[in-house]
Structures are given as C-alpha cells and as structure tokens.
Amino acid sequence: MANATIALNNEQPLKMRWVMITFAFLATFLNYVHRLSFNYLSADGELRKLIPDDAFGYIGTAFFVAYMLSNALSGLVIDKLGTRIGYSLCMAFWTTAGLFHAFAVTPLQFGICRFLLGIGEAGNWPAALKLTSEWFPPNERSTASGIFNSGSALGAIVVPPLIAVMSSRYGWQSTFIILAVFGYLWLAVFWFAYYTPQHSVKEAKARVIPPLKLLKNRFVSRLLLAKIFIEPVWYFVTFWIGRYLVDVHHWDLKKIGWYAMLPFIMADIGNIVGGYFTQFIIKKGVPIPKARKIALGMSGVIMCAPLLLAPLLVTTPMSALIVFGLAGFGYTSYTANALALTADVVPKSAAASGWSLACIGNGIGGAIFQSLSGITLVYVTAAYNYTAAYNVLFIGFGVLSLIGLIILLFLMGPFVKSKALQDYVDAEAPVPPYALNVQA
C-alpha cells in the first residue's frame, strides 16, 4: 500500500533535498533564537524590573496578534513569489525586527518590536513547508518536517545558556545586535543557493488558490480551529518557563540557562521521533492517512496528560522540567505530522497558503491565552501564591490540548488530497517569471 502510494506520486528524491531542508532547519533555529531571547532577558535582571507579569503577557499578545495577521497573508505571498523570494523576505523582516529590540527602552516600545517580529516570523513555517513539498515525496515529508521543525526546539535549547552568557558579557542591547547578524548571514547564503527542483516546477506554476476558497475547505478550517487550542501549549512552555523557574523556585538567569535546556532537548527528540515513527509505519504498510492519524493521536496524549497531572506530579524543579519536556515532546511530534498533513491534502501550489491560513489559529490562541496567563498569574498569586497560579495554568493548557486533539481526530475528515482544490489548480495559469529560480 505504501509503495503504491509513493509510486503514484512519481517523485524521485534528490540528494540536494538534504541541503535544502538544512536551510529550513537553520531558519527555524534562528526564528526561535530571536523569538525567545527577549523572554529570558526579561525573566530576571534589568528588564524584569521594567516588565512585570501582566505587561509581559500583553507584549506576548502583541506578538501573536501580528502572527495572526501575518498568517492571513504570508502563505499567499510565498505561494505567489515562490520559495526563494518569499523565504528571503520573511528572514529579512524578522531579523530586522529582532535588531530593533536593541533600541527599545519601554514596555510599549518592546510591544511594537514584538509585533513586528510576529509579522516576519509567521512566514517561516509556510515557507519551510513549501520547500518541503517541493523537495520531498509524501512518505518522507513527516521526517523532513520533523527535521526542519527541530530547529525550533534546538533554538529553545540553545537560547537559555546563550542568553545567560551573552547578556552577562555584552549586555542585553548588544545581544540583540549579535543575533541579528546571524540572520543576515543565512539570508545571503540562501538567496544564492536555493532553486526549485525540476520535478516540482509544473505544480509550483499552478494557480494559487484564493484564501477564502481555502478557508472553506474542511481540512483547513478545522486545522485552524484545532490550532487555537493546541499551539498555546507550546507558547506556555517556551514563553513562561523562565518566569516559572524564577517565581516558583527562585532560580536566577544563570541557573535557568543550563537547566532549562532539558525540556527542549526532549522536544527536539519529539520532532525526529514523531516524524520518523510515521514514516516507519507507512513503510510497514499502514496507509498514509491512517498513519498520520495514529501519530497525531499518540502525540496528543503525550502532550496533554502530563499537563493535566502536573499539580500531582510537580514537587521539585526537576519534575517540573520533565512535565514541560513531555508536553513539548508531544507538541513537536504533533507538529511534524501536521506539517506533512497539509502537503498531503492541499495542492503544492497552495501548500504555504493552506498552512499559513490554518496558523491564524496560532495567533488567535496565542493572543488570547498569553494575556489570560499573565492575568491569571497576577490575580491567583495575589490570592494564594505562584505555585497555585501555575497549577491553574498547567491544568488549563492540558484541557486546551485535549480539545485540540478531539478536533484533529474526529472533525477534520479523511487526510487525503482534496479533489475540489486539486480540480481548481489543474486549470493552468501563468505565473510571473520571478516566482521561480529553477535548475534541472
């Protein structure tokens, strides 16, 4: 069954696909380094005095409002311009926004910088997914998605010790400047190296599907809905773990820098294991749609169970880190398969658009639950203590992930190519010559 599915695709894997997925991996890594550096710098020290919990929550909301707005358009732009130009524009925008952080001095200014960062960073995943759909056959896509998405967890691993060392040596302003330099280096190399493989040229030239038509598709609209509930779990892990360790366990930034790597190492393993597990059972003969659903179900349980049980399980800082790590493992395993799903259902010419429209859910969920997290901490801590407040958050995010899992498994329909969308793109339409950089 699996071999037949692959044969129908008529794609011959190219060796250069591993070079191209490395670009997506490094971009995702830099994306998370820029995203999380502010969170750790503001967890303790000079910026913590400037930015209290409620302001931190609102600043996070600014990021996710921008993320939501950008996802409504970024995928369409990337599909129209092509992977090379679209990915380059995203990197240039978010790297420059990261650089602007060095010159902010008030919560409002940081909020503006985070808003601009969200505009640029949202484009990374639709661009990387489009790259993956162009270079990898269906049976390898979950593995390829897991590889490039592992850059997010690796970025989360590296950021705590990196920021602890850089901020102590150079100060927080210079830290933002140095991080921006690496983004510009990636941009220069990618611009001259990337091209669309010959076997994907025809599909890349196909008509781009209008956003409203995509949103009416059952798969895209339900994935958007599921993401409202699932994505905030990862944002809770990545955005709040530093403050949690300071507030509940009284760690300083230096100690956080070394021990906070553990959850993200576990999450990084989730990217690879989750992606390869699906590829493995496909090779054993499980049909691709069923394999995706099995993997998503297992990932969802691993994500929500430790959060729901956290008030009982968390008694020490290490047990808390393990709970964060298990939730992160489940999330990244889910993401590796969700990224591959989009290319399975949506035509290649709309792969970036379909994913980015679904990721509007990221922005909605992130904006709502970042603010609610900050408000919850302020009020529950005032009435009880930080431990009780974070227990409320653990349970709340566990419930959210469970709701998202139910939507994924029971409301999205079969994970097969959409005939209606494919019929639409089968009608050929010219595309501007700048949209492709092609080599045979």
C-alpha positions in Angstrom: 0.0 0.0 0.0 2.7 2.5 1.0 4.8 1.6 -2.1 1.8 2.1 -4.4 1.1 5.5 -2.8 4.7 6.6 -3.4 4.7 5.3 -7.0 1.6 7.3 -7.8 3.4 10.4 -6.7 6.1 10.0 -9.5 8.7 11.9 -7.5 12.3 10.8 -7.4 14.0 12.0 -4.3 17.0 14.2 -5.0 20.2 14.3 -2.9 20.1 18.1 -2.7 16.9 17.8 -0.7 19.0 17.4 2.5 20.9 20.6 1.7 17.6 22.4 1.2 16.0 21.1 4.4 19.1 22.2 6.2 18.3 25.8 5.2 14.8 25.4 6.6 16.2 23.9 9.8 18.7 26.8 10.3 16.0 29.4 9.6 13.7 27.8 12.1 16.5 27.7 14.6 17.2 31.4 14.1 13.5 32.1 14.3 13.3 30.7 17.8 16.5 32.3 18.9 15.1 35.7 18.0 11.7 34.8 19.5 12.8 33.6 22.9 15.8 35.8 23.6 13.5 38.6 24.9 11.7 36.1 27.1 14.8 35.1 29.0 16.4 38.5 29.1 13.2 39.9 30.7 12.8 37.0 33.2 15.4 38.4 35.5 17.7 41.4 35.9 17.2 44.9 34.4 14.4 44.0 32.0 12.4 42.1 34.7 12.2 45.3 36.7 10.9 47.1 33.6 8.4 44.4 32.5 6.1 42.9 35.2 4.0 39.7 34.6 0.9 41.5 33.2 2.9 43.7 30.8 4.8 40.6 29.7 1.5 38.9 28.9 0.4 41.9 26.9 3.7 42.1 25.0 3.2 38.4 24.1 -0.3 39.2 22.9 1.2 41.9 20.6 3.4 39.3 19.0 0.5 36.8 18.5 -1.8 39.4 17.1 0.8 40.2 14.5 1.4 36.5 14.0 -2.3 36.0 13.3 -2.5 38.9 10.8 0.7 37.8 9.0 -0.6 34.2 8.6 -3.6 35.5 6.8 -1.3 36.8 4.0 2.2 35.4 4.3 1.4 32.0 2.8 -0.4 33.6 -0.2 2.6 35.9 -0.7 5.1 33.0 -0.5 3.0 30.9 -3.0 2.9 33.8 -5.4 6.5 34.8 -5.2 8.0 31.4 -4.8 10.0 29.8 -2.0 13.3 31.6 -2.7 11.9 35.2 -2.7 9.2 34.5 -0.1 11.5 32.8 2.4 14.2 35.5 2.0 11.6 38.3 2.6 10.5 36.6 5.8 14.0 36.2 7.2 15.0 39.8 6.3 11.8 41.2 8.0 12.1 39.2 11.3 15.8 39.7 11.6 15.5 43.4 11.3 12.6 43.4 13.8 14.9 41.5 16.2 17.6 44.1 15.7 15.1 46.8 16.7 14.8 45.3 20.2 18.3 46.6 21.0 16.9 50.2 20.8 13.7 49.7 22.9 13.6 51.1 26.4 9.9 51.0 27.4 7.2 48.2 27.5 5.3 49.9 24.7 8.4 50.0 22.5 9.1 46.4 23.2 5.5 45.6 22.3 6.0 47.3 19.0 9.1 45.4 18.3 7.4 42.1 19.2 4.5 43.0 16.9 7.0 43.5 14.0 8.8 40.3 14.9 5.5 38.4 14.8 4.8 39.8 11.3 8.0 38.4 10.0 8.3 35.1 11.9 4.9 33.8 10.9 6.2 33.2 7.4 8.9 30.7 8.4 6.6 27.7 8.6 4.6 28.1 5.4 7.9 28.9 3.6 9.6 25.8 5.0 6.5 23.6 4.3 6.5 24.8 0.7 10.2 24.0 0.5 9.5 20.5 1.9 6.6 19.9 -0.5 8.8 20.8 -3.5 11.8 18.6 -2.5 10.3 15.6 -0.6 7.9 12.8 -1.6 4.9 12.1 0.7 6.4 9.2 2.6 9.4 11.4 3.7 7.5 14.6 4.5 6.8 13.9 8.1 10.5 13.1 8.7 11.6 16.2 6.7 9.1 18.3 8.6 10.4 16.9 11.9 13.9 17.8 10.8 13.3 21.4 10.0 10.9 21.9 12.9 13.5 20.5 15.3 15.2 23.9 14.7 12.6 25.4 17.0 13.4 23.1 19.9 17.1 23.4 19.3 16.8 27.1 19.4 14.9 26.8 22.6 17.7 24.6 24.0 20.5 27.0 23.0 18.8 30.2 24.0 18.9 29.9 27.8 22.7 29.4 28.1 23.5 31.6 25.1 21.5 34.5 26.5 22.9 34.0 30.0 26.5 34.2 28.7 25.9 36.9 26.1 23.9 39.2 28.4 26.4 38.9 31.2 29.3 39.7 28.9 27.9 42.2 26.4 24.6 43.4 27.9 21.1 42.9 26.5 21.3 45.5 23.7 24.5 44.0 22.1 22.9 40.6 22.5 20.1 41.5 20.1 22.5 43.1 17.6 24.8 40.0 17.5 21.8 37.7 17.0 20.6 39.8 14.0 24.0 39.3 12.3 23.4 35.5 12.0 20.0 36.1 10.4 21.6 38.3 7.7 24.3 35.7 7.0 21.6 33.0 6.4 19.8 35.3 4.1 22.9 35.9 1.9 23.7 32.2 1.5 20.1 31.1 0.9 19.5 33.8 -1.8 22.3 32.4 -4.0 21.8 28.7 -3.2 18.1 27.9 -3.4 16.3 26.8 -6.5 13.0 24.9 -7.3 13.7 21.3 -8.4 12.6 20.4 -12.0 10.0 17.9 -11.0 8.1 20.5 -8.9 8.2 23.3 -11.5 4.8 22.4 -13.1 3.0 22.2 -9.8 4.7 25.3 -8.5 3.4 27.2 -11.6 -0.2 26.1 -11.0 -2.9 28.5 -9.9 -2.7 29.9 -6.4 -6.0 29.1 -4.6 -7.8 32.2 -3.2 -7.7 32.4 0.7 -11.5 32.3 1.1 -11.7 29.1 -1.0 -9.1 27.5 1.2 -10.8 28.6 4.4 -14.0 27.0 3.2 -12.1 23.7 2.9 -13.0 21.4 5.8 -9.4 20.4 6.4 -8.0 24.0 6.5 -10.8 25.4 8.6 -10.7 22.6 11.2 -7.0 22.7 11.4 -7.2 26.4 12.1 -9.7 25.6 14.9 -7.6 22.9 16.4 -4.5 25.2 16.4 -6.4 27.8 18.6 -6.3 25.2 21.4 -3.1 23.3 20.7 -0.5 25.9 19.8 -0.8 27.9 23.1 0.6 24.8 24.9 4.0 25.3 23.2 3.9 29.0 23.8 3.3 28.3 27.5 6.3 26.0 27.6 8.6 28.4 25.7 7.4 31.8 26.9 6.7 31.1 30.6 9.3 28.5 31.7 11.9 31.2 32.6 9.5 33.1 34.7 8.1 30.0 36.3 11.6 28.9 37.5 12.3 32.4 38.8 8.9 32.8 40.5 8.3 29.4 42.0 11.8 28.0 42.5 13.7 31.3 42.8 16.3 30.4 40.2 18.5 33.2 38.7 19.1 33.5 34.9 22.5 31.8 35.1 21.0 28.6 36.6 18.0 28.7 34.3 20.4 29.0 31.4 21.7 25.5 32.0 18.8 23.5 33.4 16.0 24.9 31.2 17.6 23.1 28.2 16.1 19.8 29.4 12.5 20.3 28.2 13.7 21.5 24.8 16.0 18.5 24.4 13.0 16.3 24.9 11.0 18.4 22.5 13.7 18.2 19.9 13.6 14.4 20.2 9.9 14.6 19.7 10.4 16.3 16.3 12.5 13.4 15.0 10.7 10.5 16.7 7.3 11.8 15.7 8.2 12.3 12.1 10.2 9.1 11.7 7.5 7.0 13.5 5.0 7.9 10.8 7.5 7.1 8.0 8.2 3.8 9.7 4.6 2.6 9.9 4.0 3.8 6.4 6.9 1.5 5.3 5.2 -1.3 7.2 2.1 -0.9 5.0 -0.1 1.4 7.0 -1.9 3.8 4.6 -0.5 7.4 4.8 -3.8 9.0 6.1 -4.2 6.3 8.8 -0.6 6.6 9.8 -0.9 10.4 10.2 -4.0 9.9 12.4 -2.3 7.3 14.6 0.7 9.5 15.1 -1.4 12.6 15.9 -3.4 10.7 18.5 -0.3 9.4 20.3 1.3 12.8 20.2 -1.8 14.5 21.6 -2.0 12.1 24.6 1.7 12.7 25.4 1.1 16.4 25.2 -2.0 16.8 27.4 -1.6 14.0 30.0 1.4 15.5 31.9 -0.1 18.9 32.0 -3.4 17.7 33.4 -1.5 15.7 36.1 1.1 18.4 36.8 -0.3 19.6 40.1 0.2 16.0 41.4 3.5 15.3 39.6 5.4 18.5 40.2 7.1 18.6 43.6 10.6 19.7 42.6 12.2 21.9 39.9 13.3 18.8 38.0 9.9 17.2 38.0 8.5 20.5 36.6 11.1 20.5 33.8 10.1 16.9 32.9 6.5 17.9 32.7 7.3 20.8 30.5 9.5 18.4 28.4 6.9 15.8 27.9 4.4 18.4 26.8 7.0 19.8 24.4 7.7 16.2 23.1 4.1 15.7 22.4 3.7 19.0 20.7 6.7 18.7 18.4 5.7 15.2 17.4 2.2 16.5 16.6 3.7 19.4 14.6 6.0 17.1 12.5 2.9 15.3 11.3 0.6 18.3 11.0 3.1 20.0 8.7 3.2 16.9 6.5 -0.6 16.7 6.5 -1.0 20.0 4.7 1.0 18.9 1.8 -1.0 15.6 1.7 -4.3 17.4 1.4 -3.6 20.7 -0.2 -2.1 21.1 -3.7 1.6 22.1 -3.8 0.8 25.5 -5.3 -1.2 26.3 -2.2 0.9 24.4 0.4 2.2 27.6 2.0 -1.2 29.4 1.9 -3.1 26.4 3.4 -0.7 26.1 6.3 -0.4 29.9 7.0 -4.2 30.3 7.0 -4.5 27.4 9.4 -1.9 29.2 11.5 -4.2 32.1 12.1 -5.3 29.8 14.9 -1.8 30.1 16.4 -2.2 33.9 16.6 -5.7 33.7 18.0 -4.9 31.1 20.6 -1.5 32.8 21.4 -3.0 36.3 21.8 -5.9 35.1 24.0 -4.0 32.7 26.2 -0.9 34.8 26.6 -3.0 37.6 28.1 -5.0 35.2 30.2 -1.9 33.6 31.5 -0.5 37.0 32.7 -3.8 38.0 34.3 -4.2 34.6 35.9 -0.7 34.8 37.5 -1.4 38.3 38.8 -4.7 37.5 40.5 -4.2 33.9 41.6 -0.8 34.8 43.0 -2.3 37.7 44.9 -5.0 35.4 46.4 -2.8 32.4 47.0 0.8 32.1 45.7 2.8 31.5 42.5 2.6 27.7 42.8 -1.2 27.7 42.9 -1.3 30.1 39.9 1.0 28.0 37.8 -1.0 24.9 38.7 -4.1 26.6 37.2 -2.1 27.2 34.0 -0.9 23.6 33.8 -4.4 22.2 34.0 -5.8 24.9 31.7 -3.3 24.2 29.0 -3.8 20.5 29.4 -7.6 20.9 28.8 -6.8 23.1 25.7 -4.6 20.5 24.2 -7.3 17.8 24.8 -9.9 19.9 22.9 -7.5 20.4 20.0 -6.8 16.7 19.9 -10.5 15.8 19.6 -10.9 18.3 16.7 -7.9 16.7 14.9 -9.1 13.2 15.2 -12.8 13.4 14.8 -13.8 16.6 13.0 -11.3 17.0 10.1 -12.4 14.2 7.8 -10.0 11.9 5.9 -6.5 13.1 5.3 -6.4 12.7 1.5 -5.8 15.1 -1.4 -8.8 17.5 -1.7 -10.4 16.8 -5.1 -12.1 20.2 -5.2 -8.9 22.1 -4.6 -6.9 19.9 -7.0 -9.6 20.4 -9.7 -9.2 24.2 -9.2 -5.4 24.3 -9.7 -5.5 21.9 -12.6 -6.5 24.8 -14.8 -3.2 26.3 -15.8 -2.5 29.9 -15.2 0.7 31.9 -16.0 2.9 32.9 -13.1 5.5 35.7 -13.1 9.0 34.6 -14.1 10.4 35.9 -10.8 8.4 33.4 -8.8 10.8 30.6 -9.6 14.6 30.1 -9.5 14.8 26.8 -11.4 17.6 24.3 -12.1 17.3 21.0 -13.7 
